[in-house]
Amino acid sequence: MVNLLLVSGGQIALYIALGVLAVLFVVILALVPIKTWFISLVSGAHVSMARLIGMKMRRIPVSIIVDAYIMARKAGIDIDIVSLETHHLAGGDVRKVINAVIAAHSAKIDLSLEDAKAIDLAGRDVDQAVRQSVTPKVITTDLISAVAKDGIELKVKVRITVRANIAKFVGGAGDETILARVGEGIVTTVGSAETHGEVLENPDFISQKVIEKGLDIGTSYKILSIDIADIDVGQNIGAELKKRDAEARKVVAQAEAEERRAMAEAQEQEMKAKTQQMQAVLIAAEAEVPKAMADAIKNGKMGVMDYYKIQNLNADTTMRKAIAGEPNGSNNKKQSNNPFED
């Protein structure tokens, strides 16, 4: 009986142990991606089970990280899988970074993993940067209007061939800055030409001058060439500006002439008013003459015969002026009562 109990107790212990092992096996299968671990092992990019379990517990996509790690090791790039985990946790795109580093390594372009991660975290497309370093990019401008010294407008369209400057891809200016600087350079170069004919005879003059200005400084690109795609003759801006200037001067001169005319009319009206004022004073003075003569006769200072002589003298004077055709004759002017007006 005792032996039977011992046998039964041993079997129960064995069953419990087997159950625990089964549970542990299931847990391991749930936590450890066996397939991924096996692939990394046979690929020569071994990743420990502990690392894989830790990645899975941190909710890191194990397959993406391990695949990228295997790709890098197969390409001969010595990296640490921890750096890939860190980059993923920082919000970066691990696959894009590894593809860029592999492409740069194959093309003999100096791009470290840390630089690639920095470019990716900065929001720039690191894979595109590497492609543009290998295959230059062509940027075409719109028609740029520029005026030579002779006043003739030229409309220029250029093609800018650039290569990505990976060292300045983070913090460097983009396409818009390149276009703006090239446009400014074209306007300055054409504006410095004496005649538009010089530019038309030698369009390369524009390209050479613009490239010499170093317009790619501080940008994410290196300008390889600037080629003239099209150049047309526009308007005669100089003549148009002179025409507008002449019209403006004409308007100013007319305004000044109108001002002088108004001033002259005002002065004329003022002189007329002064003349009428003086005539009123004269009439007022003439009105005092008869009173004075009456007072003189009354006081005995002048006789009646003297008065008649004065009247005869005035009449004789008026007659003579009328015969001579002077405007002061009796036909043109009312006879004055002032005996001393002559």
Steps between C-alpha positions, in 0.01 A plus 500: 500500500783731591676423174185579306472838668865575424451410135187711476674798669796474255268495201310799631826692543604401151171614357526830682852552371390417148209743535730776620734436210209506259382832644854642479526378141173669411613821671831492314319447172275793578784731604786390277461532122670174421482552127664841518765371737578207270523727193743732676703203613541346155557844340810570703335787686423320825261664746461347842165375622521732797532797265206381294286446810591846627410658163166321497421605854575863403259461207771552241430339158755222524486390138565854368798563729655157442449515123670841487782371720552198276500720186765728648724214613469328163603827331815509710387780732593453863210627710346424837140385511449715810545815288221380271271443798579849631429658164163324474404610849594859403247486217737435211461278195751218549454344156549830318813578702656158435415516129664843478813390685534189281451706181756757615747227594459337159545835320809590709319794658605598849182453705516361850209338678484786750480758220229302327301476822538876558374578149204266544404643839525852356212415267706481182492204263842346551440237231419775249810692609721203417327450164552867412865469599539214256268636230497883479167682507389755238302806611333711228416863572211702365564784255715755683469860381821708495585835339837593345647849521357592159149454642411181308331224699622141475295201618726213604418142602781283639551142613699457821676166550563436869636219710394442859756610757442241772731675744266803497174319442394575856456876546575584138263698277295322235384545141323832561822666615692368198231636263492838673878540496533396137222739402675783684831411335343504152339841559831641627706351217269617221467840668879544493517441120530817291259372234264207473685399182805406706292252697334356189838456330644314799232339722770306686597837647200468731586147612863583573422811700225334702711192587789725608276657765496178707124488531497153660661619823287406798269276298446125489630482143811557297436673166667304222389710202256769391383462140296749300181326390335799328563871454261747335501875437221680684390861512708815475473577868736799474287672236184426697651648814612812310152533353341480841753747636422744216127464564554565868708809422229619260234467768721689747568776244128531425424524867765768548370694196144480635625625833676797335188579296286494811748728677499741205121510495496562872747786463296644213184492708689657786627784274148556369372525855776749585419705186134513592598600850717785369223611264262514794750713690539728193123540461469577867773763464334652189176522690668733746608750226158665446464537875836664524421736211168592661672573830762710316233708322300534823803616694605739226818320414384439140262704289228390265705603199781276619257210514383565142859518381567162651192353333602648164851362545367149568267516203778619272727221621234238444434628149866490408532141621193401300646660186834322561317167540632438849302261723448769755279698258142582577380218273683231703492630852256691707613856556668538835408766747863525614647812350851393594509156338710630204 
